Amino acid sequence: MTYVEYAVMTRALVGKPYILGYEENDYTDLDPEALDCSELVQYTYGRSGVKITDGAWLQYEATAPVDDQPVKIGDLVFLRNNPDRPNSIGHVAILVSTDGTIVEAKGRNYGVVYSTLALWKAKSTYAGRRRYAPFTAAMEPGGDTVFTIGSSGPDIENVQGMLAHLGIYQREPNGVYDAYMRDVVTAFQAAYGVPVNGTVDFWTIWRLQGVYGDAKQPAPQPTVDPLIVAKAAKYDDILGIVNRPS
């Protein structure tokens, strides 16, 4: 999914009713019954293939401040319940244009509506614009590269071990990101719906987690390279490479 596709998909939800606490767990559902503010984020991110926690405060905690950077589609903006209490995050919405257009699930009397960043920033309860790194990595393949050709070390060997456990990497792990590993990573990305760039970025690591850790995500059949053999079994060491610099 591209930024534009994400914006179009999110804008299409304008007019949906608001139900506080509503959970839409089926991200393949193109017509959710209703949404609240944090579920709007969780649902639209989920539709783009990115997992994020529910709850405005938890989403605030999971994101980084970017008020000093240019607006990107998918940025989140937050309001406090009380302007005198910095931790009282109670509302969240999504930027759907670099011109500051916002989509928010505003409340029971409004449903999902448009607003603007200027209006939000004028509020005394404005808590800032923030960005979720996995979403950016998904929208900008290669923008948060962790490993590429020439990289080496134990983390590379750990990735190779996971790919070998799936039956994809068919050599002895050696900790070196060479042309063979690039081809294997490219095949994995193509088969598992990851933006194809031949590097192990945040998004690729996140998807690799999902293959092992989420029993609700059946391994897809290979569509590009017959080398891919899905064996979605638990890999005990998978969390060893997750906390990488973004």
Secondary structure, 3 states (H helix, E strand, C coil): CCHHHHHHHHHCCCCCCECCCCCCCCCCCCCCCCECHHHHHHHHHHHCCCCCCCCHHHHHHHCEECCCCCCCCCCEEEEECCCCCCCCEEEEEEECCCCCEEEEEEECCCEEEEEEHHHHHCCCCEEEEEECHHHHHHHCCCCCEEECCCCECHHHHHHHHHHHHCCCCCCCCCCECCHHHHHHHHHHHHHCCCCCCCCEEHHHHHHHHHHHHCCCCCCCCCCCCCCCCCCCCCCCCHHHHCCCCC
